[in-house]
Amino acid sequence: MCGIVGYVGTRNATDFLLQGLRRLEYRGYDSAGIAALTSRGEMTVTKSVGRIEQLTAELDRKPALGCTGIGHTRWATHGPATRPNAHPHIGGDQVLAIVHNGVIENFQTLKRDLEAEGYRFQSETDSEVIAHLIDRCFAQTLAEKQENAEDDPHEHLANAVKAALAQLKGAYGLVVVFSEYPDVLIAARFGSPLVVGVGDGEHFVSSDASPLAGYADKIVYLADHQVAVVTADGLRVTHRERGRVSHSVQPLEIETDDVELNGFPHYMLKEIFEQPESLANTMRGRLCAEDATAVFGGLNLTAQELRNADRILLTACGTSWHAGLVGEYLIEQLARIPVEVEYASELRYRNPPVDRGTLLFAITQSGETADTLAAMREIQRKGHPALAICNVVGSTIAQESDGGIFLHAGPEIGVASTKAYTSQSLVLAMLALYFGRMHHLSYVAGCKLVEGFQQLPEFIRKTLETNDEIRRIAGKYCHCDNFLYLGRQHNFPTALEGALKLKEISYVHAEGYPAAEMKHGPIALVDENTPTVFIMPPSFVYDKVMANVEEVKARGGPVIAIASEGDSRIAELADEVVYTPTVPDFLQPFTTIIPLQLLAYHIAVLRGCDVDKPRNLAKSVTVE
């Protein structure tokens, strides 16, 4: 949810902290703040309500100097967006400052105990409890340090943090600075991501890798229950219970261009137009024309174990759940294996019968979605293999799954997912080919599928040429406050995803349905101010969808059709037609979603909405 950055080194910390917070603003943007420490331990805390620009203006008026610092951009959970509720929070009498992402479930009990001891709280947040709790534990460890001299001068700081964490119930990504020790950051995580960037004579901490591009070329992914002591020239990682652990230093594969706008007005538009490349990257090395199948190197199950799977369970949230529906249609069609798509938020609390031959795939862009992680753990607890379809290397789900497939879609900064959705759908489509070839799918049919996948990036490039036409259509209907999205078979998930995109960034009420379900209720919404978007490329149900178009037109409803090139029939009825390339049915979910992403984008822009940072939303939902 929230974004965290930290720096320790030789340069002015504020420069990196502000740039890092800008890159993390998609994780939270109702308030922000930094704490900077000079080499003498003088701490300056600056906070503001609103976007990073407000914080930058505050720091322009009153600079915060120091070579060590922490920063935070907030997505509110406890308490509204106010300056006192903004992070960092102070522990004790300016002894330390913290930034925190997550939710502390027992904070009320801890707060009452701390207040009874004389601690005074300035905010309504659960996070301030952590600051005062660490202060209390720090005082206790100081006495222990005097009795038992430590080789590492920062050991007692880490011990104080560990002692405080042992009393918390909930999730945290946490970075702490101490006034008396301005040369060190203490970072800890449980259920909320943190990474450490390794530089030359400097180290960085962040909620994800995007702020590190251009600053560090190596990265360390912290795991749950790990506590890191971070100095300018070193990193030591311990486990809260097992003590010192080795950490893996990996190359940072994100370039600065990946996290910059590069001439686009918004990240969402940039990421929509990146889809030919992101889909090509998702496919790279995974299609084998010789064997007419897909190849996956990280599933960590034998071919026989995979062949024995007689049921596939897909679990996800939001847009990833819609990708799961695409996978359900394609896997059942091509591999003839029963597929069930479960909301992770429901699966984690259900106790469904799961047969021995069930294989779970957890679908997630960030790899940190709290519900998806909990659902995966629940299935693993019952002895079933759980694989991940994920975009972020080093994420919690990537680390804890039994195997999986990385999307390689590149960083996705816009809150509304676009390229991750199509890459997730593509991985599931390739899995349909993979399982199909393991069972009954013929070599000839497999060759046609491989050929179609290889052509997909070019089909997407051609579809993107509809951008100007969609901008015109958006101008015609941007005043409407209700939309219906209708599709059938492979394109029903597209209807759901198109409606979600419009809701997320335009704040327009939209509903997605199977087209045949329109007569079972949604048709009551049809009027001259409610456009209906029909997703209707060629299919064996085309005539049935055309009958639904007739029904909407008979009731005075405007019709926007997403159709295939050369379809003259729909042009006679629809008010607007967006033509996409004619593709095989298994590729239709990819070509038909592009116009709907663009439609949502242009309507949002015309309505004056903040496309990349829609109200009330954050990119990664890391708390329940």
C-alpha positions in Angstrom: 0.0 0.0 0.0 2.4 2.7 1.2 5.8 3.5 -0.3 9.0 3.5 1.7 12.5 4.7 0.8 15.7 5.0 2.8 19.3 6.1 2.2 22.6 6.0 3.9 25.8 7.2 2.2 27.7 10.3 1.4 25.4 12.4 -0.7 22.5 14.5 0.5 19.8 11.9 1.3 16.9 14.2 0.4 17.7 14.1 -3.3 17.2 10.3 -3.5 14.3 10.3 -1.0 12.2 12.7 -3.1 13.0 11.0 -6.4 12.3 7.6 -4.9 9.0 8.8 -3.4 7.9 10.1 -6.8 8.5 6.7 -8.3 6.6 5.0 -5.5 3.7 7.4 -5.5 1.5 4.8 -7.2 1.6 2.9 -3.9 0.0 5.8 -1.9 -0.5 9.5 -2.4 -2.5 11.1 0.3 0.4 12.4 2.3 4.2 12.1 2.4 7.2 12.9 4.6 10.9 12.4 5.2 13.3 12.4 8.1 16.9 13.4 7.5 19.9 13.1 9.9 23.1 15.0 9.8 26.4 13.3 10.9 25.9 15.0 14.3 22.6 13.3 14.8 20.4 16.3 14.1 17.1 15.1 12.8 14.8 17.1 10.6 11.3 15.8 9.9 9.2 17.3 7.1 5.7 16.2 6.3 2.9 17.4 4.0 -0.6 16.4 3.1 -1.2 15.6 -0.6 1.2 14.6 -3.4 5.0 14.6 -3.5 4.9 18.1 -5.0 3.6 19.5 -1.7 6.5 17.8 0.1 9.0 19.2 -2.4 7.6 22.7 -1.9 8.0 22.3 1.9 11.6 21.2 1.5 12.3 24.1 -0.9 11.3 26.5 1.8 13.2 24.7 4.5 15.8 22.2 3.3 16.5 19.0 5.3 20.2 18.2 5.2 21.9 14.9 6.0 23.5 11.9 4.5 21.0 9.5 6.1 17.3 9.5 5.8 14.0 7.8 5.3 10.8 8.7 3.4 7.2 7.6 3.0 4.2 8.2 0.8 1.0 7.1 2.4 -2.2 5.3 1.5 -4.3 5.8 4.6 -5.5 2.9 6.7 -5.8 4.2 10.3 -6.7 7.9 10.4 -7.3 10.3 7.6 -4.8 12.2 5.5 -3.5 14.8 7.9 0.0 16.1 8.7 0.1 14.3 12.1 -0.9 11.1 10.5 1.8 11.3 7.8 5.0 9.4 8.2 7.7 9.4 9.5 6.6 9.0 13.2 8.9 9.8 16.1 9.6 7.5 18.9 10.3 8.8 22.4 11.9 12.2 22.7 13.2 12.5 19.1 15.2 9.3 19.8 14.2 7.7 16.5 12.0 7.9 13.5 10.2 5.2 11.6 8.4 4.7 8.3 6.0 1.8 8.1 3.9 0.0 5.6 1.3 -2.6 6.8 -1.3 -2.9 9.5 -0.7 -3.6 13.2 -3.7 -5.5 14.5 -3.0 -5.2 18.2 -2.0 -1.5 18.2 -4.9 -0.4 20.5 -3.7 -2.7 23.3 -0.1 -1.7 22.8 -1.1 2.0 22.7 -2.9 1.8 26.0 0.1 0.2 27.7 2.5 2.8 26.3 0.2 5.7 27.3 0.1 4.2 30.8 3.9 4.5 30.8 3.8 8.1 29.8 4.2 8.0 26.1 2.2 10.7 24.2 0.7 10.0 20.8 0.5 12.7 18.1 -1.4 10.7 15.5 -4.3 8.3 15.0 -2.1 5.8 13.2 -1.2 2.2 14.2 2.4 3.0 13.0 3.2 5.4 15.8 2.8 2.6 18.3 5.8 0.9 16.6 8.0 4.0 17.1 7.3 4.3 20.8 7.6 0.6 21.3 11.0 0.5 19.7 12.0 3.5 21.9 11.0 1.5 25.0 12.9 -1.6 23.8 15.9 0.6 22.8 16.2 1.9 26.4 16.3 -1.7 27.7 18.9 -2.9 25.2 21.2 0.1 26.0 21.5 -1.4 29.5 22.2 -4.8 28.1 24.8 -3.3 25.7 26.8 -1.8 28.6 26.9 -5.2 30.3 27.8 -7.2 27.2 29.9 -5.3 24.7 29.1 -6.3 21.1 31.5 -6.6 18.3 29.0 -4.9 16.0 28.2 -1.4 17.4 24.8 -1.5 15.8 23.8 -4.9 17.2 21.8 -3.4 20.1 19.8 -1.3 17.6 18.7 -4.4 15.7 18.0 -6.1 19.0 15.7 -3.3 20.0 13.8 -3.5 16.8 13.5 -7.3 17.1 12.2 -7.0 20.6 9.5 -4.6 19.5 8.6 -6.7 16.5 8.1 -9.7 18.7 5.2 -7.8 20.4 3.4 -6.9 17.1 0.5 -8.8 15.4 0.1 -7.8 11.8 2.2 -6.9 8.8 5.0 -4.5 8.4 7.7 -3.2 6.1 9.7 -1.0 8.4 12.8 1.3 8.3 14.2 3.0 11.4 16.7 5.7 12.0 18.2 6.6 15.4 19.4 10.1 16.3 22.5 8.9 18.2 23.5 6.6 15.3 23.2 8.6 12.1 25.2 6.2 10.0 22.8 3.3 10.0 19.3 2.2 8.9 17.5 -0.7 10.5 15.0 -2.4 8.1 12.6 -5.2 8.8 9.8 -6.9 6.9 6.9 -9.3 7.5 4.2 -9.4 4.9 5.1 -6.1 3.3 8.0 -5.9 0.7 11.4 -4.3 1.2 14.4 -4.4 -0.9 18.0 -3.1 -0.4 19.9 -1.4 -3.2 23.7 -1.9 -3.2 25.7 1.1 -4.4 29.3 2.2 -4.3 29.8 3.5 -0.7 26.0 3.9 -0.2 22.9 1.7 0.3 19.3 2.3 -0.4 16.1 0.8 1.0 12.8 0.8 -0.9 9.4 -0.9 -1.1 10.2 -2.2 -4.5 13.0 -1.9 -7.1 11.7 1.0 -9.2 13.3 3.9 -7.1 16.7 2.2 -7.4 17.0 2.5 -11.2 19.9 4.8 -11.9 21.2 4.7 -8.3 22.2 1.0 -7.7 23.0 -1.9 -10.0 22.6 -4.6 -7.4 19.7 -5.6 -5.2 18.9 -7.7 -2.2 15.3 -8.9 -1.6 14.5 -9.2 2.1 12.3 -12.1 3.2 9.7 -12.3 6.0 11.1 -12.1 9.5 14.4 -10.7 8.3 16.0 -7.6 9.9 18.8 -5.7 8.0 21.5 -3.5 9.4 22.3 -1.1 6.6 25.3 1.2 6.5 27.0 3.1 3.8 29.5 0.4 3.2 27.8 -2.7 4.4 24.7 -4.9 4.8 24.1 -7.5 7.5 20.9 -9.5 7.5 19.5 -11.6 10.4 16.4 -13.7 11.0 14.4 -12.7 14.0 14.6 -16.3 15.3 17.5 -18.0 13.6 20.1 -15.2 13.8 22.5 -14.2 11.0 21.6 -15.4 7.5 23.3 -15.1 4.2 21.7 -12.9 1.6 21.7 -13.1 -2.1 22.9 -10.1 -4.1 21.3 -10.0 -7.5 21.7 -7.7 -10.5 19.1 -4.9 -10.8 17.4 -5.5 -14.1 15.4 -2.3 -14.2 16.7 0.6 -16.3 15.9 4.3 -15.7 13.9 4.4 -18.9 11.6 1.6 -17.5 10.4 3.9 -14.8 10.3 7.3 -16.6 7.5 8.6 -18.8 9.7 8.9 -21.9 7.4 11.5 -23.6 4.1 10.0 -22.6 1.7 12.2 -20.6 0.8 9.3 -18.2 2.3 5.9 -17.2 -0.9 4.2 -18.1 -0.7 5.3 -21.7 3.0 4.4 -21.9 2.2 1.0 -20.6 -0.7 0.4 -23.0 1.7 1.2 -25.8 4.4 -1.0 -24.4 2.3 -4.1 -24.8 3.8 -5.3 -28.1 7.2 -5.4 -26.4 5.9 -6.7 -23.0 4.1 -9.6 -24.7 7.1 -10.4 -26.8 9.2 -10.5 -23.6 6.7 -12.8 -21.9 6.9 -15.2 -24.8 10.6 -15.1 -25.3 12.2 -18.5 -25.0 8.9 -20.1 -24.1 7.6 -21.3 -27.5 9.0 -24.4 -29.2 7.9 -24.6 -32.9 9.7 -27.9 -33.3 7.5 -29.6 -30.7 4.5 -27.4 -31.2 4.3 -26.5 -27.5 5.3 -24.1 -24.8 8.3 -24.4 -22.6 8.5 -23.4 -18.9 11.7 -23.7 -16.9 10.6 -22.8 -13.4 7.5 -25.0 -12.7 9.7 -27.3 -10.5 7.4 -30.3 -11.1 8.2 -33.3 -13.3 6.4 -33.8 -16.6 4.6 -36.7 -15.0 3.4 -34.7 -12.0 2.1 -32.0 -14.4 0.4 -34.6 -16.6 -1.3 -36.1 -13.5 -3.0 -32.8 -12.7 -6.7 -33.4 -13.3 -7.9 -30.0 -12.0 -6.4 -26.6 -12.0 -7.3 -23.9 -9.4 -6.5 -20.3 -10.3 -6.7 -17.7 -7.5 -6.2 -14.0 -7.8 -7.7 -10.5 -7.1 -9.0 -7.8 -9.3 -7.5 -7.6 -12.8 -5.5 -10.7 -12.2 -8.8 -12.6 -11.5 -10.0 -11.5 -14.9 -6.9 -12.9 -16.4 -7.7 -16.1 -14.6 -11.0 -16.2 -16.4 -9.3 -15.9 -19.7 -7.1 -18.9 -18.6 -10.2 -20.9 -17.6 -11.7 -20.6 -21.1 -8.5 -21.4 -22.9 -7.2 -24.3 -20.7 -10.6 -26.0 -20.7 -10.9 -25.5 -24.5 -7.3 -26.6 -25.4 -6.3 -29.0 -22.6 -9.7 -30.3 -21.5 -8.7 -30.0 -17.9 -11.4 -28.6 -15.4 -10.4 -25.1 -14.2 -11.9 -23.1 -11.3 -11.1 -19.4 -10.8 -11.4 -18.3 -7.2 -11.2 -14.8 -5.6 -8.2 -15.1 -3.3 -10.0 -13.1 -0.6 -12.7 -15.8 -0.5 -10.5 -18.8 -1.0 -8.3 -18.0 2.0 -11.3 -18.3 4.3 -13.1 -21.1 2.7 -12.5 -24.8 3.2 -13.2 -26.1 -0.3 -12.7 -29.8 -1.2 -9.4 -29.9 -3.0 -8.6 -33.3 -4.7 -5.2 -34.9 -4.8 -4.7 -34.0 -8.4 -5.4 -30.3 -8.0 -2.7 -27.8 -9.1 -2.9 -24.2 -7.9 -1.7 -21.2 -9.8 -1.6 -17.9 -7.8 -1.8 -15.0 -10.3 -0.4 -11.6 -9.2 1.5 -8.7 -10.7 3.3 -7.5 -7.6 3.7 -10.9 -5.8 2.7 -9.2 -2.6 -1.1 -9.2 -2.7 -2.1 -10.1 0.8 -5.2 -12.2 -0.1 -3.4 -14.1 -2.9 -0.5 -14.9 -0.6 -2.8 -16.1 2.2 -4.8 -18.3 -0.3 -1.6 -19.8 -1.7 -0.3 -20.6 1.8 -3.6 -22.2 2.7 -3.5 -24.5 -0.2 0.2 -25.4 0.5 -0.7 -26.1 4.1 -3.0 -28.9 2.8 -0.2 -30.5 0.8 -1.0 -29.3 -2.7 1.6 -27.8 -5.1 1.2 -24.0 -5.5 2.8 -22.3 -8.5 2.9 -18.5 -9.1 2.3 -16.3 -12.2 4.1 -13.2 -11.1 5.8 -10.1 -12.5 8.2 -9.2 -9.6 11.3 -11.3 -9.0 12.1 -11.6 -5.3 8.5 -10.9 -4.2 7.0 -12.9 -1.4 4.8 -15.0 -3.6 7.7 -15.7 -5.9 9.8 -16.8 -3.0 7.2 -18.9 -1.2 5.6 -20.6 -4.2 6.7 -24.1 -5.2 7.6 -22.9 -8.7 6.2 -20.5 -11.2 6.4 -18.3 -14.3 7.6 -14.7 -14.3 5.8 -12.4 -16.7 8.9 -10.3 -17.7 6.5 -7.5 -18.5 8.7 -4.8 -16.9 7.7 -2.4 -14.2 4.1 -1.3 -14.2 3.7 2.1 -12.5 0.2 3.0 -13.4 -2.3 1.9 -10.7 -4.7 0.5 -13.3 -3.0 -2.7 -14.7 -2.7 -2.9 -18.4 0.4 -4.7 -19.7 0.5 -7.0 -16.7 -3.0 -8.2 -17.5 -2.2 -9.1 -21.0 1.0 -10.8 -20.0 -0.8 -12.8 -17.3 -3.4 -13.8 -19.9 -0.7 -14.8 -22.3 1.1 -17.0 -19.8 -2.2 -18.8 -19.1 -2.8 -19.2 -22.9 0.6 -20.7 -23.3 -0.1 -23.0 -20.3 -3.3 -24.1 -22.2 -1.1 -25.0 -25.1 1.4 -26.7 -22.8 -1.2 -28.9 -21.0 -3.1 -29.5 -24.2 0.0 -30.9 -25.9 0.5 -33.1 -22.8 -2.9 -34.6 -23.4 -4.9 -34.8 -26.7 -3.9 -31.6 -28.6 -2.5 -32.6 -32.0 0.9 -31.5 -33.4 -0.9 -29.6 -36.2 -3.1 -27.8 -33.8 -0.1 -26.9 -31.6 1.7 -25.5 -34.6 -1.2 -23.2 -35.4 -1.2 -22.0 -31.8 2.5 -21.3 -31.7 2.3 -19.4 -35.0 -0.6 -17.3 -33.6 1.3 -16.5 -30.5 4.3 -15.4 -32.5 2.2 -13.0 -34.5 0.5 -11.5 -31.4 2.9 -8.5 -30.9 2.2 -7.3 -34.5 -1.5 -7.7 -34.0 -1.3 -5.5 -30.9 0.7 -2.9 -32.8 -2.0 -2.8 -35.4 -4.7 -2.5 -32.7 -2.9 0.4 -31.1 -3.5 2.4 -34.4 -7.1 2.8 -33.2 -6.0 5.3 -30.5 -7.1 8.4 -32.4 -10.5 7.0 -33.2 -11.0 5.9 -29.6 -10.1 9.4 -28.4 -12.8 10.8 -30.7 -15.4 8.3 -29.3 -14.3 9.1 -25.7 -15.0 12.7 -26.4 -18.6 11.8 -27.5 -19.4 9.8 -24.4 -17.2 11.1 -21.6 -20.2 12.8 -20.0 -22.0 9.6 -19.5 -22.1 8.2 -15.9 -23.1 4.6 -16.7 -21.7 2.1 -19.1 -22.5 -1.6 -19.9 -19.8 -3.9 -21.3 -21.0 -7.1 -22.9 -19.2 -10.1 -24.4 -19.4 -13.8 -24.7 -17.1 -16.8 -24.4 -13.5 -15.7 -24.5 -14.6 -12.1 -24.5 -16.7 -12.2 -21.4 -13.6 -11.6 -19.2 -12.7 -8.7 -21.6 -16.1 -7.1 -20.7 -15.3 -7.4 -17.0 -11.9 -6.0 -17.4 -13.0 -3.2 -19.6 -15.6 -2.2 -17.1 -13.1 -2.3 -14.3 -10.7 -0.1 -16.1 -13.4 2.6 -16.6 -14.4 2.4 -13.0 -10.9 2.6 -11.6 -9.6 5.6 -13.4 -12.8 7.5 -14.6 -15.0 7.0 -11.5 -17.8 6.0 -14.0 -20.2 3.3 -13.0 -19.7 0.3 -15.4 -20.9 -3.3 -15.4 -19.5 -6.2 -17.3 -21.7 -9.1 -18.2 -22.0 -12.1 -20.6 -24.1 -10.6 -23.4 -26.8 -13.2 -23.0 -27.3 -12.2 -19.4 -28.4 -8.7 -20.5 -32.0 -9.8 -20.6 -31.8 -11.1 -17.1 -31.6 -7.7 -15.5 -29.0 -5.3 -16.9 -31.3 -4.3 -19.8 -33.2 -2.2 -17.3 -30.3 0.2 -17.3 -30.4 0.8 -21.0 -31.3 4.4 -22.0 -30.0 7.1 -24.3 -27.4 8.2 -21.7 -26.0 4.7 -21.0 -23.7 3.4 -23.8 -23.3 -0.3 -24.2 -19.9 -1.6 -25.3 -20.2 -4.9 -27.2 -17.1 -7.0 -27.7 -18.0 -9.0 -30.8 -15.3 -10.4 -33.0 -16.2 -13.4 -35.2 -17.4 -16.4 -33.3 -20.1 -19.1 -33.4 -22.2 -16.9 -31.1 -21.8 -13.8 -33.2 -25.4 -13.8 -34.4 -26.7 -14.2 -30.8 -24.6 -11.1 -29.8 -26.0 -9.2 -32.8 -29.5 -9.9 -31.5 -28.5 -8.3 -28.2 -27.3 -5.3 -30.1 -30.7 -5.1 -31.8 -32.4 -5.2 -28.3 -30.3 -2.3 -27.0 -30.9 -0.2 -30.2 -34.6 -0.8 -29.9 -34.5 0.8 -26.5 -32.6 3.9 -27.6 -29.3 2.9 -26.1 -26.0 4.0 -27.8 -23.8 1.1 -29.0 -20.0 1.1 -29.2 -18.8 -2.1 -30.9 -15.4 -3.7 -30.8 -15.4 -5.7 -34.0 -13.0 -7.3 -36.5 -11.9 -5.8 -39.8 -14.4 -6.2 -42.6 -17.5 -6.6 -40.4 -20.0 -4.6 -42.3 -23.1 -5.9 -40.5 -22.3 -4.3 -37.2 -21.6 -0.9 -38.9 -25.3 -0.8 -39.9 -26.4 -0.9 -36.3 -23.8 0.4 -34.0 -23.3 4.1 -33.3 -19.5 3.6 -33.2 -17.3 0.7 -34.4 -13.7 0.1 -33.5 -12.1 -2.4 -35.8 -9.4 -4.7 -34.6 -7.4 -7.3 -36.6 -9.1 -10.5 -37.4 -7.4 -13.1 -35.2 -8.0 -16.7 -34.0 -10.4 -17.0 -31.1 -7.7 -17.7 -28.6 -6.0 -14.4 -29.4 -9.2 -12.3 -29.2 -8.9 -11.5 -25.5 -5.7 -9.6 -26.3 -6.8 -7.6 -29.3 -10.2 -6.7 -27.9 -8.9 -5.4 -24.5 -6.6 -2.8 -26.0 -9.4 -0.5 -27.3 -11.1 -0.8 -23.9 -7.9 0.2 -22.1 -7.6 3.2 -24.4 -11.3 4.1 -24.0 -11.0 4.2 -20.2 -7.8 6.2 -20.4 -9.2 8.9 -22.8 -12.5 9.2 -20.9 -10.5 9.7 -17.6 -8.4 12.4 -19.2 -11.4 14.2 -20.6 -13.1 14.1 -17.2 -10.1 15.6 -15.5 -9.2 12.5 -13.5 -5.7 11.6 -12.2 -5.1 8.6 -14.5 -2.0 7.2 -12.8 -3.2 7.8 -9.2 -6.9 7.3 -9.0 -8.6 8.2 -5.8 -8.8 5.6 -3.0 -6.7 3.1 -4.9 -3.1 1.8 -4.5 -1.2 -0.4 -6.9 -0.5 -3.3 -4.6 -2.9 -4.3 -1.8 -0.5 -5.6 0.8 -3.0 -5.4 3.7 -6.3 -7.1 4.1 
